[in-house]
Structures are given as structure tokens and as C-alpha cells.
């Protein structure tokens, strides 16, 4: 899925928004990994939504990989920097 955006980046507040180019046709799993490759959070983008807000206030400052599983079972990975 092309055109997935995460903003703001760097994340200076308590939330990051995941924006899809079109509404999700099914629930899309989302996992955040820290710099050590550990899963730190799991959520999903609900079917029918084109945006999803993820709360980052419980994450420590640092670089994270956001992994989104698309409808076709492929994974899209994006980096975000969390700076409270």
C-alpha cells in the first residue's frame, strides 16, 4: 500500500496519526518496535477508517519502527522519532 503517512514526525506530543491513502477494507494490524526490535505496542486500524491515532505518551524517547500489515498480507514499515 503506497502513500501511508505518519505525522507529526518527530512526535513531540502524545500522539501520532497514521494516514492511509484509502479506507481500510479490513482491520489492519499495527505494531510498534523499539530500537532493540522489541514489540512495544500493538493496535489496529479499524475497517472503514483512513486514519488512526496512536497514543505515544507511554513510550520513552527514541526511534521506533511502525509496522502495518496491509490487506494483501504485506508489511509496510515506517520510522518515527518520539521526543516528549
N, C-alpha and C positions, 0 to 999 in steps of 0.2 A: 504494500500500500504506500504509494508515494504521497508526499505532501503532509505528513504528520508533523505538527509543530508543538513545541513545548515552550511556554513562556510564563512569567519572565525568566530569563536565563542570563546571568545568575539569579537564583531565587533569593531575594532579600527579605521577603516577608514570610508568611506562614503557609503559602500555597503556591502550587504550580498548576497551570492549566494545560491539559493535553487536548489539542485540537486536531480533529480528523478532517480529511477533505470531503467526506460524506458521512451520513448517518450510518452507525454500525448496524449490520444486518443480523448480528447475534452478539451476545455478551463477549467482550474481548478481554482476556486476562492481561493484567499489568503487574509486573514485578519490578521492584527497585533493588539494585545491588549496590553495596558499598564498594570502596576502593580495594577491598580484600576479596571481593567476589562473593560475599555473604549476602543472602537474601535478607533485606531489612523491612520490606513491606510488600504486601500483595493486595490487590484490589481488582476491579474490573470496570470497563466502560460498558454501561448498560445498553442493551439492544435499543436502537432508535435514537441514540444520542450521538451528536457530532463533537461534543466537548465533555470533558470530565475534569473536575478539580480534585487534586490530591493534596492533602494536608502534609506539610513538611516540618511543622513545628516540633515534632518529636525526634527529628533527625539531627545528628551532630553535623557541624560544618564539614564540608568536603565534597568530593566528586562522586557522583552516583551515575549508574547506568540504568536507564528506564527501558525495560523490555516489554514490548507489546506483541501479543500473538494475534495475527490477523485472521480473517475468516478462512483463508486458504491454508492455515496451519504454519505459515511462515512467521519468522520473528523479525521485528523492527527494533533496533537498539539505538537509543539517543543518550547523549551525555547531558547532565545538568550539574551545576555547581550550586550547593546550598551554602549561603552565607547569612547567618542571622545577625 
